[in-house]
Amino acid sequence: MNMQMKRMKLEKGFYHEAEAKGLTFTEYLGTVEGGAYVEPDSALDAFQQQMAVRNLVTSGPRAIQLEAFYEEDNPLLFPEWINRQIREGMSLGKNALRLSDLVSVETEIDSGVYEVLLSEIGSEVTPKRVGQGGEFPVVEIKMGEQTIKLAKYGIALSASYEAIRRVKAPIFAATLRKIGFYMGRQMVDDGLTALVNGTGNEDAAPVDQTATSGTLNYSDLVAFDLNFEPFECDYWVAPKEVIQTILNMVEFKDPQAGFAYQQTGDLVTPLGNTLRRYDGTLLSSDRLAGYMRQFAIEKVTERSASLVEVDRIINKQIEGTVVSQVVGFAKIDKDATRILDITYS
């Protein structure tokens, strides 16, 4: 342990003060008494340092039992530790579409309704050189006619303190990450829905078609990729059936691509695009979505410093505690996303 780390006296109001100031719990810990309890040269952040000085080891063979979180003022660290496990679970996965693949901007608000900002730049307003006295092209930036309503994603815990107090931290952490994983899957569905169908502001993704209905070949992928002018597609999302077709194309069976897939399990990057798998109902077995991530989705979150009910966790009221987040999704630019239909009439 780094002996320069100092043990802070934790107070129950820290979470509420952090939320009032728009800070995360960890950021708030770094401000207490002007940062006097933070060792700046440590690789650990403020929260991890307070875990370390209390010997709250949560991984490996010497990991604590959960009851150690309820000694002295340790309960104040338990909600944040739970938050971190859940957030880690939201980002799990390698080839499946993740929320981080869709979101380019994150916004926090104080209400459950959000007005979407719209801007559209067509070919007629492309920035260009203007002669003296001439007028510059105008880009209209306005609020969308349709607002988006944020939805609550959550899971209630059914476990008493007595039931889990002797459970080792790594086992409980795995359960929390699984909860985060499922919450992340739910958010991916809604984020992709906004990307493909839009948010009611005439922003549904335009649809292209393959040259022959029912057939997907290399030339179709090239044409689809080039249709993104002036945008540049960098992500493709497709169900298993479409990915199988792409992986079996002769053009993507070169030794280097084959080596990467066979040795690491990473999908090939056709035409330089990151390929992600999505098997939900939004994309049928014969559709492919492409988008430029920098102009894809805005994730809008109701401001909160915690995913869990802090007071209940601190007071050992784990039974019935809800893990939740209030989130909505807005589309940044309709032309940065396109859909390829493979089977059509």
Buried (B, 14 or more C-beta within 10 A) or exposed (E): EEEEBEEBEBEEEBBBBBBEEEBBBBBBBBBBEEEEBBBEEBEBBBBBBBBBBBEBBBEEEEBBBBBBBBEEBBBBBBBBBBBBBBBBBBEBBEEBBBBBBBBBEEEEBEEBEBBBEBEBBEEEEEEEEEEEEEEEEEEEEEEBEBBBEBBEBBBEBEBEBEEBBEBBBBEBBEBBBBBBBEBBBBBBEBBBBBBBBBBBBEBBBEEBBBEEEEEBBBEBBEBBBEBBEEBEBBBBBBBEBBBEBBBEBEBBEEEEBEEBBEEEEBBBBBBEBBBBBBBEEBBEEBBBBBBBBEBBBBBBBBEBBBBBBBBBBBEBEBBEBEBBBBBBBBBBBBBBBBBBBBBEE
